[in-house]
Amino acid sequence: MSEMFGSGIELMFIGMGIVFVFLAMLVVAVTLMSWTIGRFLPEAGQPVAGAGPKARPQDDDELIAAIGAAIHRYREDRSN
């Protein structure tokens, strides 16, 4: 029984070591890729000025009203 327990502990440490080494290599690879892209393509990581949706104030008011109505209806349905 003691021999099996020792083998299990050894196998556990080998497995944990392999996972640790793989994750460490993954962190190094991602860091190197990030550094490489930042060095050779500096504009790739920067957001483009003027890009993206622009929210108008009346859209926000309509959105808030719709969310409020949905919450109210949900609470009414749940109470019945």
PyMOL Python script that loads the backbone (N, CA, C, O; Angstrom):
from pymol import cmd

cmd.read_pdbstr("""\
ATOM      1  N   MET A   1       0.830  -1.195   0.000  1.00  0.00           N
ATOM      2  CA  MET A   1       0.000   0.000   0.000  1.00  0.00           C
ATOM      3  C   MET A   1       0.869   1.251   0.000  1.00  0.00           C
ATOM      4  O   MET A   1       0.557   2.223  -0.688  1.00  0.00           O
ATOM      5  N   SER A   2       1.941   1.235   0.754  1.00  0.00           N
ATOM      6  CA  SER A   2       2.830   2.383   0.845  1.00  0.00           C
ATOM      7  C   SER A   2       3.510   2.660  -0.490  1.00  0.00           C
ATOM      8  O   SER A   2       3.739   3.813  -0.856  1.00  0.00           O
ATOM      9  N   GLU A   3       3.828   1.596  -1.206  1.00  0.00           N
ATOM     10  CA  GLU A   3       4.484   1.752  -2.509  1.00  0.00           C
ATOM     11  C   GLU A   3       3.533   2.413  -3.518  1.00  0.00           C
ATOM     12  O   GLU A   3       3.953   3.259  -4.307  1.00  0.00           O
ATOM     13  N   MET A   4       2.256   2.026  -3.489  1.00  0.00           N
ATOM     14  CA  MET A   4       1.280   2.640  -4.391  1.00  0.00           C
ATOM     15  C   MET A   4       1.062   4.108  -4.043  1.00  0.00           C
ATOM     16  O   MET A   4       0.918   4.952  -4.927  1.00  0.00           O
ATOM     17  N   PHE A   5       1.040   4.400  -2.757  1.00  0.00           N
ATOM     18  CA  PHE A   5       0.873   5.784  -2.328  1.00  0.00           C
ATOM     19  C   PHE A   5       2.054   6.630  -2.799  1.00  0.00           C
ATOM     20  O   PHE A   5       1.863   7.744  -3.287  1.00  0.00           O
ATOM     21  N   GLY A   6       3.257   6.115  -2.658  1.00  0.00           N
ATOM     22  CA  GLY A   6       4.455   6.819  -3.111  1.00  0.00           C
ATOM     23  C   GLY A   6       4.440   7.028  -4.620  1.00  0.00           C
ATOM     24  O   GLY A   6       4.825   8.089  -5.110  1.00  0.00           O
ATOM     25  N   SER A   7       3.994   6.009  -5.354  1.00  0.00           N
ATOM     26  CA  SER A   7       3.896   6.147  -6.818  1.00  0.00           C
ATOM     27  C   SER A   7       2.861   7.194  -7.201  1.00  0.00           C
ATOM     28  O   SER A   7       3.057   7.953  -8.150  1.00  0.00           O
ATOM     29  N   GLY A   8       1.767   7.232  -6.462  1.00  0.00           N
ATOM     30  CA  GLY A   8       0.736   8.236  -6.741  1.00  0.00           C
ATOM     31  C   GLY A   8       1.232   9.647  -6.494  1.00  0.00           C
ATOM     32  O   GLY A   8       0.968  10.552  -7.286  1.00  0.00           O
ATOM     33  N   ILE A   9       1.952   9.838  -5.396  1.00  0.00           N
ATOM     34  CA  ILE A   9       2.520  11.160  -5.102  1.00  0.00           C
ATOM     35  C   ILE A   9       3.527  11.557  -6.174  1.00  0.00           C
ATOM     36  O   ILE A   9       3.547  12.702  -6.627  1.00  0.00           O
ATOM     37  N   GLU A  10       4.372  10.593  -6.578  1.00  0.00           N
ATOM     38  CA  GLU A  10       5.360  10.880  -7.620  1.00  0.00           C
ATOM     39  C   GLU A  10       4.669  11.265  -8.925  1.00  0.00           C
ATOM     40  O   GLU A  10       5.070  12.227  -9.580  1.00  0.00           O
ATOM     41  N   LEU A  11       3.648  10.528  -9.298  1.00  0.00           N
ATOM     42  CA  LEU A  11       2.902  10.835 -10.522  1.00  0.00           C
ATOM     43  C   LEU A  11       2.234  12.199 -10.430  1.00  0.00           C
ATOM     44  O   LEU A  11       2.191  12.937 -11.414  1.00  0.00           O
ATOM     45  N   MET A  12       1.709  12.540  -9.246  1.00  0.00           N
ATOM     46  CA  MET A  12       1.079  13.843  -9.052  1.00  0.00           C
ATOM     47  C   MET A  12       2.082  14.970  -9.275  1.00  0.00           C
ATOM     48  O   MET A  12       1.783  15.943  -9.967  1.00  0.00           O
ATOM     49  N   PHE A  13       3.280  14.839  -8.683  1.00  0.00           N
ATOM     50  CA  PHE A  13       4.278  15.886  -8.856  1.00  0.00           C
ATOM     51  C   PHE A  13       4.785  15.981 -10.290  1.00  0.00           C
ATOM     52  O   PHE A  13       5.065  17.078 -10.773  1.00  0.00           O
ATOM     53  N   ILE A  14       4.904  14.864 -10.965  1.00  0.00           N
ATOM     54  CA  ILE A  14       5.313  14.892 -12.378  1.00  0.00           C
ATOM     55  C   ILE A  14       4.248  15.614 -13.201  1.00  0.00           C
ATOM     56  O   ILE A  14       4.576  16.460 -14.033  1.00  0.00           O
ATOM     57  N   GLY A  15       2.978  15.284 -12.973  1.00  0.00           N
ATOM     58  CA  GLY A  15       1.892  15.940 -13.710  1.00  0.00           C
ATOM     59  C   GLY A  15       1.821  17.432 -13.423  1.00  0.00           C
ATOM     60  O   GLY A  15       1.646  18.238 -14.337  1.00  0.00           O
ATOM     61  N   MET A  16       1.959  17.800 -12.151  1.00  0.00           N
ATOM     62  CA  MET A  16       1.926  19.221 -11.804  1.00  0.00           C
ATOM     63  C   MET A  16       3.122  19.957 -12.396  1.00  0.00           C
ATOM     64  O   MET A  16       3.002  21.109 -12.811  1.00  0.00           O
ATOM     65  N   GLY A  17       4.261  19.300 -12.434  1.00  0.00           N
ATOM     66  CA  GLY A  17       5.454  19.908 -13.034  1.00  0.00           C
ATOM     67  C   GLY A  17       5.274  20.146 -14.521  1.00  0.00           C
ATOM     68  O   GLY A  17       5.650  21.195 -15.043  1.00  0.00           O
ATOM     69  N   ILE A  18       4.693  19.161 -15.204  1.00  0.00           N
ATOM     70  CA  ILE A  18       4.462  19.313 -16.647  1.00  0.00           C
ATOM     71  C   ILE A  18       3.484  20.453 -16.914  1.00  0.00           C
ATOM     72  O   ILE A  18       3.700  21.250 -17.827  1.00  0.00           O
ATOM     73  N   VAL A  19       2.426  20.538 -16.138  1.00  0.00           N
ATOM     74  CA  VAL A  19       1.459  21.625 -16.309  1.00  0.00           C
ATOM     75  C   VAL A  19       2.113  22.968 -16.013  1.00  0.00           C
ATOM     76  O   VAL A  19       1.880  23.934 -16.740  1.00  0.00           O
ATOM     77  N   PHE A  20       2.921  23.051 -14.970  1.00  0.00           N
ATOM     78  CA  PHE A  20       3.599  24.300 -14.631  1.00  0.00           C
ATOM     79  C   PHE A  20       4.534  24.729 -15.750  1.00  0.00           C
ATOM     80  O   PHE A  20       4.544  25.900 -16.130  1.00  0.00           O
ATOM     81  N   VAL A  21       5.327  23.791 -16.288  1.00  0.00           N
ATOM     82  CA  VAL A  21       6.251  24.128 -17.374  1.00  0.00           C
ATOM     83  C   VAL A  21       5.477  24.585 -18.609  1.00  0.00           C
ATOM     84  O   VAL A  21       5.879  25.551 -19.258  1.00  0.00           O
ATOM     85  N   PHE A  22       4.383  23.916 -18.944  1.00  0.00           N
ATOM     86  CA  PHE A  22       3.582  24.319 -20.097  1.00  0.00           C
ATOM     87  C   PHE A  22       3.015  25.720 -19.915  1.00  0.00           C
ATOM     88  O   PHE A  22       3.072  26.539 -20.833  1.00  0.00           O
ATOM     89  N   LEU A  23       2.467  26.000 -18.734  1.00  0.00           N
ATOM     90  CA  LEU A  23       1.897  27.330 -18.497  1.00  0.00           C
ATOM     91  C   LEU A  23       2.979  28.411 -18.510  1.00  0.00           C
ATOM     92  O   LEU A  23       2.748  29.515 -19.002  1.00  0.00           O
ATOM     93  N   ALA A  24       4.155  28.098 -17.973  1.00  0.00           N
ATOM     94  CA  ALA A  24       5.256  29.064 -18.011  1.00  0.00           C
ATOM     95  C   ALA A  24       5.674  29.347 -19.451  1.00  0.00           C
ATOM     96  O   ALA A  24       5.923  30.498 -19.811  1.00  0.00           O
ATOM     97  N   MET A  25       5.753  28.295 -20.283  1.00  0.00           N
ATOM     98  CA  MET A  25       6.095  28.497 -21.701  1.00  0.00           C
ATOM     99  C   MET A  25       5.013  29.304 -22.406  1.00  0.00           C
ATOM    100  O   MET A  25       5.316  30.123 -23.274  1.00  0.00           O
ATOM    101  N   LEU A  26       3.760  29.080 -22.043  1.00  0.00           N
ATOM    102  CA  LEU A  26       2.662  29.830 -22.642  1.00  0.00           C
ATOM    103  C   LEU A  26       2.748  31.312 -22.284  1.00  0.00           C
ATOM    104  O   LEU A  26       2.536  32.167 -23.143  1.00  0.00           O
ATOM    105  N   VAL A  27       3.055  31.619 -21.041  1.00  0.00           N
ATOM    106  CA  VAL A  27       3.211  33.017 -20.619  1.00  0.00           C
ATOM    107  C   VAL A  27       4.363  33.669 -21.367  1.00  0.00           C
ATOM    108  O   VAL A  27       4.239  34.805 -21.825  1.00  0.00           O
ATOM    109  N   VAL A  28       5.471  32.969 -21.495  1.00  0.00           N
ATOM    110  CA  VAL A  28       6.625  33.519 -22.224  1.00  0.00           C
ATOM    111  C   VAL A  28       6.261  33.747 -23.683  1.00  0.00           C
ATOM    112  O   VAL A  28       6.601  34.790 -24.243  1.00  0.00           O
ATOM    113  N   ALA A  29       5.582  32.804 -24.308  1.00  0.00           N
ATOM    114  CA  ALA A  29       5.215  32.943 -25.721  1.00  0.00           C
ATOM    115  C   ALA A  29       4.273  34.124 -25.936  1.00  0.00           C
ATOM    116  O   ALA A  29       4.457  34.899 -26.874  1.00  0.00           O
ATOM    117  N   VAL A  30       3.270  34.268 -25.080  1.00  0.00           N
ATOM    118  CA  VAL A  30       2.320  35.372 -25.233  1.00  0.00           C
ATOM    119  C   VAL A  30       3.018  36.708 -24.993  1.00  0.00           C
ATOM    120  O   VAL A  30       2.755  37.682 -25.699  1.00  0.00           O
ATOM    121  N   THR A  31       3.899  36.758 -24.011  1.00  0.00           N
ATOM    122  CA  THR A  31       4.640  37.993 -23.742  1.00  0.00           C
ATOM    123  C   THR A  31       5.524  38.369 -24.923  1.00  0.00           C
ATOM    124  O   THR A  31       5.584  39.534 -25.314  1.00  0.00           O
ATOM    125  N   LEU A  32       6.208  37.380 -25.489  1.00  0.00           N
ATOM    126  CA  LEU A  32       7.063  37.662 -26.653  1.00  0.00           C
ATOM    127  C   LEU A  32       6.242  38.113 -27.857  1.00  0.00           C
ATOM    128  O   LEU A  32       6.653  39.023 -28.577  1.00  0.00           O
ATOM    129  N   MET A  33       5.103  37.496 -28.082  1.00  0.00           N
ATOM    130  CA  MET A  33       4.255  37.916 -29.203  1.00  0.00           C
ATOM    131  C   MET A  33       3.746  39.332 -28.990  1.00  0.00           C
ATOM    132  O   MET A  33       3.717  40.127 -29.930  1.00  0.00           O
ATOM    133  N   SER A  34       3.350  39.654 -27.781  1.00  0.00           N
ATOM    134  CA  SER A  34       2.875  40.999 -27.481  1.00  0.00           C
ATOM    135  C   SER A  34       3.985  42.023 -27.683  1.00  0.00           C
ATOM    136  O   SER A  34       3.761  43.089 -28.256  1.00  0.00           O
ATOM    137  N   TRP A  35       5.174  41.695 -27.211  1.00  0.00           N
ATOM    138  CA  TRP A  35       6.308  42.602 -27.368  1.00  0.00           C
ATOM    139  C   TRP A  35       6.649  42.783 -28.847  1.00  0.00           C
ATOM    140  O   TRP A  35       6.927  43.896 -29.292  1.00  0.00           O
ATOM    141  N   THR A  36       6.626  41.673 -29.612  1.00  0.00           N
ATOM    142  CA  THR A  36       6.951  41.737 -31.040  1.00  0.00           C
ATOM    143  C   THR A  36       5.940  42.587 -31.795  1.00  0.00           C
ATOM    144  O   THR A  36       6.322  43.424 -32.613  1.00  0.00           O
ATOM    145  N   ILE A  37       4.678  42.385 -31.535  1.00  0.00           N
ATOM    146  CA  ILE A  37       3.650  43.172 -32.222  1.00  0.00           C
ATOM    147  C   ILE A  37       3.748  44.635 -31.824  1.00  0.00           C
ATOM    148  O   ILE A  37       3.610  45.517 -32.671  1.00  0.00           O
ATOM    149  N   GLY A  38       3.982  44.901 -30.551  1.00  0.00           N
ATOM    150  CA  GLY A  38       4.122  46.287 -30.101  1.00  0.00           C
ATOM    151  C   GLY A  38       5.346  46.974 -30.695  1.00  0.00           C
ATOM    152  O   GLY A  38       5.335  48.183 -30.926  1.00  0.00           O
ATOM    153  N   ARG A  39       6.385  46.209 -30.938  1.00  0.00           N
ATOM    154  CA  ARG A  39       7.604  46.798 -31.479  1.00  0.00           C
ATOM    155  C   ARG A  39       7.506  47.068 -32.982  1.00  0.00           C
ATOM    156  O   ARG A  39       7.896  48.138 -33.449  1.00  0.00           O
ATOM    157  N   PHE A  40       6.988  46.105 -33.732  1.00  0.00           N
ATOM    158  CA  PHE A  40       6.966  46.227 -35.190  1.00  0.00           C
ATOM    159  C   PHE A  40       5.666  46.811 -35.735  1.00  0.00           C
ATOM    160  O   PHE A  40       5.653  47.345 -36.844  1.00  0.00           O
ATOM    161  N   LEU A  41       4.603  46.723 -35.000  1.00  0.00           N
ATOM    162  CA  LEU A  41       3.327  47.297 -35.429  1.00  0.00           C
ATOM    163  C   LEU A  41       2.748  48.114 -34.281  1.00  0.00           C
ATOM    164  O   LEU A  41       1.762  47.693 -33.677  1.00  0.00           O
ATOM    165  N   PRO A  42       3.323  49.259 -33.964  1.00  0.00           N
ATOM    166  CA  PRO A  42       2.861  50.007 -32.793  1.00  0.00           C
ATOM    167  C   PRO A  42       1.430  50.507 -32.925  1.00  0.00           C
ATOM    168  O   PRO A  42       0.755  50.700 -31.914  1.00  0.00           O
ATOM    169  N   GLU A  43       0.955  50.720 -34.138  1.00  0.00           N
ATOM    170  CA  GLU A  43      -0.401  51.221 -34.303  1.00  0.00           C
ATOM    171  C   GLU A  43      -1.435  50.111 -34.183  1.00  0.00           C
ATOM    172  O   GLU A  43      -2.626  50.407 -34.087  1.00  0.00           O
ATOM    173  N   ALA A  44      -1.029  48.852 -34.186  1.00  0.00           N
ATOM    174  CA  ALA A  44      -1.989  47.750 -34.136  1.00  0.00           C
ATOM    175  C   ALA A  44      -2.720  47.697 -32.793  1.00  0.00           C
ATOM    176  O   ALA A  44      -3.888  47.312 -32.746  1.00  0.00           O
ATOM    177  N   GLY A  45      -2.064  48.070 -31.722  1.00  0.00           N
ATOM    178  CA  GLY A  45      -2.688  47.988 -30.426  1.00  0.00           C
ATOM    179  C   GLY A  45      -3.419  49.246 -30.006  1.00  0.00           C
ATOM    180  O   GLY A  45      -4.057  49.257 -28.953  1.00  0.00           O
ATOM    181  N   GLN A  46      -3.347  50.299 -30.790  1.00  0.00           N
ATOM    182  CA  GLN A  46      -3.966  51.573 -30.440  1.00  0.00           C
ATOM    183  C   GLN A  46      -5.351  51.677 -31.054  1.00  0.00           C
ATOM    184  O   GLN A  46      -5.536  51.309 -32.214  1.00  0.00           O
ATOM    185  N   PRO A  47      -6.320  52.164 -30.310  1.00  0.00           N
ATOM    186  CA  PRO A  47      -7.648  52.347 -30.902  1.00  0.00           C
ATOM    187  C   PRO A  47      -7.632  53.488 -31.923  1.00  0.00           C
ATOM    188  O   PRO A  47      -6.914  54.476 -31.769  1.00  0.00           O
ATOM    189  N   VAL A  48      -8.429  53.324 -32.945  1.00  0.00           N
ATOM    190  CA  VAL A  48      -8.513  54.323 -33.997  1.00  0.00           C
ATOM    191  C   VAL A  48      -9.390  55.471 -33.502  1.00  0.00           C
ATOM    192  O   VAL A  48     -10.474  55.243 -32.964  1.00  0.00           O
ATOM    193  N   ALA A  49      -8.926  56.687 -33.684  1.00  0.00           N
ATOM    194  CA  ALA A  49      -9.696  57.856 -33.249  1.00  0.00           C
ATOM    195  C   ALA A  49     -10.965  57.965 -34.080  1.00  0.00           C
ATOM    196  O   ALA A  49     -10.920  57.861 -35.306  1.00  0.00           O
ATOM    197  N   GLY A  50     -12.065  58.168 -33.434  1.00  0.00           N
ATOM    198  CA  GLY A  50     -13.340  58.330 -34.134  1.00  0.00           C
ATOM    199  C   GLY A  50     -14.011  57.018 -34.473  1.00  0.00           C
ATOM    200  O   GLY A  50     -15.092  57.017 -35.062  1.00  0.00           O
ATOM    201  N   ALA A  51     -13.404  55.908 -34.122  1.00  0.00           N
ATOM    202  CA  ALA A  51     -14.015  54.618 -34.429  1.00  0.00           C
ATOM    203  C   ALA A  51     -14.958  54.214 -33.301  1.00  0.00           C
ATOM    204  O   ALA A  51     -14.794  54.636 -32.156  1.00  0.00           O
ATOM    205  N   GLY A  52     -15.930  53.403 -33.637  1.00  0.00           N
ATOM    206  CA  GLY A  52     -16.851  52.902 -32.623  1.00  0.00           C
ATOM    207  C   GLY A  52     -18.157  53.663 -32.647  1.00  0.00           C
ATOM    208  O   GLY A  52     -18.238  54.766 -33.187  1.00  0.00           O
ATOM    209  N   PRO A  53     -19.167  53.074 -32.064  1.00  0.00           N
ATOM    210  CA  PRO A  53     -20.481  53.720 -32.064  1.00  0.00           C
ATOM    211  C   PRO A  53     -20.524  54.902 -31.103  1.00  0.00           C
ATOM    212  O   PRO A  53     -19.915  54.881 -30.033  1.00  0.00           O
ATOM    213  N   LYS A  54     -21.236  55.900 -31.499  1.00  0.00           N
ATOM    214  CA  LYS A  54     -21.432  57.081 -30.658  1.00  0.00           C
ATOM    215  C   LYS A  54     -22.860  57.030 -30.120  1.00  0.00           C
ATOM    216  O   LYS A  54     -23.821  56.955 -30.887  1.00  0.00           O
ATOM    217  N   ALA A  55     -22.984  57.073 -28.819  1.00  0.00           N
ATOM    218  CA  ALA A  55     -24.314  57.046 -28.207  1.00  0.00           C
ATOM    219  C   ALA A  55     -24.835  58.470 -28.086  1.00  0.00           C
ATOM    220  O   ALA A  55     -24.138  59.366 -27.611  1.00  0.00           O
ATOM    221  N   ARG A  56     -26.066  58.660 -28.522  1.00  0.00           N
ATOM    222  CA  ARG A  56     -26.704  59.960 -28.380  1.00  0.00           C
ATOM    223  C   ARG A  56     -27.457  59.973 -27.066  1.00  0.00           C
ATOM    224  O   ARG A  56     -27.904  58.920 -26.610  1.00  0.00           O
ATOM    225  N   PRO A  57     -27.612  61.124 -26.445  1.00  0.00           N
ATOM    226  CA  PRO A  57     -28.289  61.189 -25.141  1.00  0.00           C
ATOM    227  C   PRO A  57     -29.704  60.639 -25.170  1.00  0.00           C
ATOM    228  O   PRO A  57     -30.113  59.978 -24.215  1.00  0.00           O
ATOM    229  N   GLN A  58     -30.473  60.888 -26.238  1.00  0.00           N
ATOM    230  CA  GLN A  58     -31.833  60.387 -26.262  1.00  0.00           C
ATOM    231  C   GLN A  58     -31.849  58.869 -26.375  1.00  0.00           C
ATOM    232  O   GLN A  58     -32.787  58.230 -25.899  1.00  0.00           O
ATOM    233  N   ASP A  59     -30.829  58.279 -26.995  1.00  0.00           N
ATOM    234  CA  ASP A  59     -30.742  56.820 -27.033  1.00  0.00           C
ATOM    235  C   ASP A  59     -30.557  56.270 -25.626  1.00  0.00           C
ATOM    236  O   ASP A  59     -31.123  55.232 -25.285  1.00  0.00           O
ATOM    237  N   ASP A  60     -29.778  56.952 -24.819  1.00  0.00           N
ATOM    238  CA  ASP A  60     -29.570  56.503 -23.447  1.00  0.00           C
ATOM    239  C   ASP A  60     -30.876  56.562 -22.661  1.00  0.00           C
ATOM    240  O   ASP A  60     -31.178  55.645 -21.896  1.00  0.00           O
ATOM    241  N   ASP A  61     -31.644  57.620 -22.839  1.00  0.00           N
ATOM    242  CA  ASP A  61     -32.917  57.742 -22.129  1.00  0.00           C
ATOM    243  C   ASP A  61     -33.884  56.635 -22.549  1.00  0.00           C
ATOM    244  O   ASP A  61     -34.579  56.056 -21.714  1.00  0.00           O
ATOM    245  N   GLU A  62     -33.921  56.351 -23.842  1.00  0.00           N
ATOM    246  CA  GLU A  62     -34.792  55.286 -24.331  1.00  0.00           C
ATOM    247  C   GLU A  62     -34.334  53.930 -23.805  1.00  0.00           C
ATOM    248  O   GLU A  62     -35.158  53.087 -23.450  1.00  0.00           O
ATOM    249  N   LEU A  63     -33.041  53.724 -23.757  1.00  0.00           N
ATOM    250  CA  LEU A  63     -32.499  52.469 -23.254  1.00  0.00           C
ATOM    251  C   LEU A  63     -32.825  52.290 -21.779  1.00  0.00           C
ATOM    252  O   LEU A  63     -33.213  51.199 -21.360  1.00  0.00           O
ATOM    253  N   ILE A  64     -32.675  53.333 -20.995  1.00  0.00           N
ATOM    254  CA  ILE A  64     -32.991  53.266 -19.572  1.00  0.00           C
ATOM    255  C   ILE A  64     -34.471  52.981 -19.370  1.00  0.00           C
ATOM    256  O   ILE A  64     -34.835  52.196 -18.495  1.00  0.00           O
ATOM    257  N   ALA A  65     -35.324  53.605 -20.163  1.00  0.00           N
ATOM    258  CA  ALA A  65     -36.765  53.358 -20.054  1.00  0.00           C
ATOM    259  C   ALA A  65     -37.095  51.911 -20.421  1.00  0.00           C
ATOM    260  O   ALA A  65     -37.918  51.283 -19.755  1.00  0.00           O
ATOM    261  N   ALA A  66     -36.478  51.379 -21.452  1.00  0.00           N
ATOM    262  CA  ALA A  66     -36.733  49.998 -21.864  1.00  0.00           C
ATOM    263  C   ALA A  66     -36.266  49.012 -20.805  1.00  0.00           C
ATOM    264  O   ALA A  66     -36.952  48.027 -20.532  1.00  0.00           O
ATOM    265  N   ILE A  67     -35.112  49.263 -20.209  1.00  0.00           N
ATOM    266  CA  ILE A  67     -34.607  48.383 -19.154  1.00  0.00           C
ATOM    267  C   ILE A  67     -35.526  48.439 -17.942  1.00  0.00           C
ATOM    268  O   ILE A  67     -35.827  47.409 -17.338  1.00  0.00           O
ATOM    269  N   GLY A  68     -35.967  49.632 -17.589  1.00  0.00           N
ATOM    270  CA  GLY A  68     -36.885  49.774 -16.461  1.00  0.00           C
ATOM    271  C   GLY A  68     -38.190  49.036 -16.701  1.00  0.00           C
ATOM    272  O   GLY A  68     -38.709  48.383 -15.796  1.00  0.00           O
ATOM    273  N   ALA A  69     -38.727  49.135 -17.915  1.00  0.00           N
ATOM    274  CA  ALA A  69     -39.973  48.432 -18.237  1.00  0.00           C
ATOM    275  C   ALA A  69     -39.776  46.924 -18.186  1.00  0.00           C
ATOM    276  O   ALA A  69     -40.657  46.200 -17.723  1.00  0.00           O
ATOM    277  N   ALA A  70     -38.645  46.451 -18.649  1.00  0.00           N
ATOM    278  CA  ALA A  70     -38.367  45.016 -18.627  1.00  0.00           C
ATOM    279  C   ALA A  70     -38.246  44.508 -17.196  1.00  0.00           C
ATOM    280  O   ALA A  70     -38.752  43.433 -16.876  1.00  0.00           O
ATOM    281  N   ILE A  71     -37.592  45.259 -16.347  1.00  0.00           N
ATOM    282  CA  ILE A  71     -37.458  44.861 -14.937  1.00  0.00           C
ATOM    283  C   ILE A  71     -38.832  44.842 -14.263  1.00  0.00           C
ATOM    284  O   ILE A  71     -39.152  43.919 -13.513  1.00  0.00           O
ATOM    285  N   HIS A  72     -39.631  45.859 -14.536  1.00  0.00           N
ATOM    286  CA  HIS A  72     -40.971  45.929 -13.949  1.00  0.00           C
ATOM    287  C   HIS A  72     -41.809  44.728 -14.377  1.00  0.00           C
ATOM    288  O   HIS A  72     -42.476  44.109 -13.549  1.00  0.00           O
ATOM    289  N   ARG A  73     -41.777  44.398 -15.665  1.00  0.00           N
ATOM    290  CA  ARG A  73     -42.558  43.261 -16.159  1.00  0.00           C
ATOM    291  C   ARG A  73     -42.046  41.952 -15.574  1.00  0.00           C
ATOM    292  O   ARG A  73     -42.840  41.079 -15.224  1.00  0.00           O
ATOM    293  N   TYR A  74     -40.741  41.807 -15.463  1.00  0.00           N
ATOM    294  CA  TYR A  74     -40.158  40.602 -14.882  1.00  0.00           C
ATOM    295  C   TYR A  74     -40.601  40.422 -13.435  1.00  0.00           C
ATOM    296  O   TYR A  74     -40.953  39.317 -13.023  1.00  0.00           O
ATOM    297  N   ARG A  75     -40.584  41.490 -12.677  1.00  0.00           N
ATOM    298  CA  ARG A  75     -41.000  41.411 -11.267  1.00  0.00           C
ATOM    299  C   ARG A  75     -42.486  41.104 -11.135  1.00  0.00           C
ATOM    300  O   ARG A  75     -42.894  40.383 -10.225  1.00  0.00           O
ATOM    301  N   GLU A  76     -43.297  41.650 -12.041  1.00  0.00           N
ATOM    302  CA  GLU A  76     -44.727  41.340 -12.012  1.00  0.00           C
ATOM    303  C   GLU A  76     -44.971  39.857 -12.331  1.00  0.00           C
ATOM    304  O   GLU A  76     -45.789  39.201 -11.686  1.00  0.00           O
ATOM    305  N   ASP A  77     -44.248  39.342 -13.334  1.00  0.00           N
ATOM    306  CA  ASP A  77     -44.415  37.925 -13.702  1.00  0.00           C
ATOM    307  C   ASP A  77     -43.949  37.006 -12.583  1.00  0.00           C
ATOM    308  O   ASP A  77     -44.554  35.957 -12.360  1.00  0.00           O
ATOM    309  N   ARG A  78     -42.905  37.370 -11.889  1.00  0.00           N
ATOM    310  CA  ARG A  78     -42.345  36.527 -10.837  1.00  0.00           C
ATOM    311  C   ARG A  78     -43.225  36.557  -9.563  1.00  0.00           C
ATOM    312  O   ARG A  78     -43.242  35.596  -8.794  1.00  0.00           O
ATOM    313  N   SER A  79     -43.929  37.636  -9.359  1.00  0.00           N
ATOM    314  CA  SER A  79     -44.756  37.740  -8.148  1.00  0.00           C
ATOM    315  C   SER A  79     -46.042  36.934  -8.280  1.00  0.00           C
ATOM    316  O   SER A  79     -46.635  36.575  -7.263  1.00  0.00           O
ATOM    317  N   ASN A  80     -46.493  36.637  -9.490  1.00  0.00           N
ATOM    318  CA  ASN A  80     -47.753  35.899  -9.682  1.00  0.00           C
ATOM    319  C   ASN A  80     -47.524  34.441  -9.641  1.00  0.00           C
ATOM    320  O   ASN A  80     -48.468  33.663  -9.784  1.00  0.00           O
TER     321      ASN A  80
END
""", "prot")
cmd.dss("prot")
cmd.show_as("cartoon", "prot")
cmd.util.cbc("prot")
cmd.orient("prot")
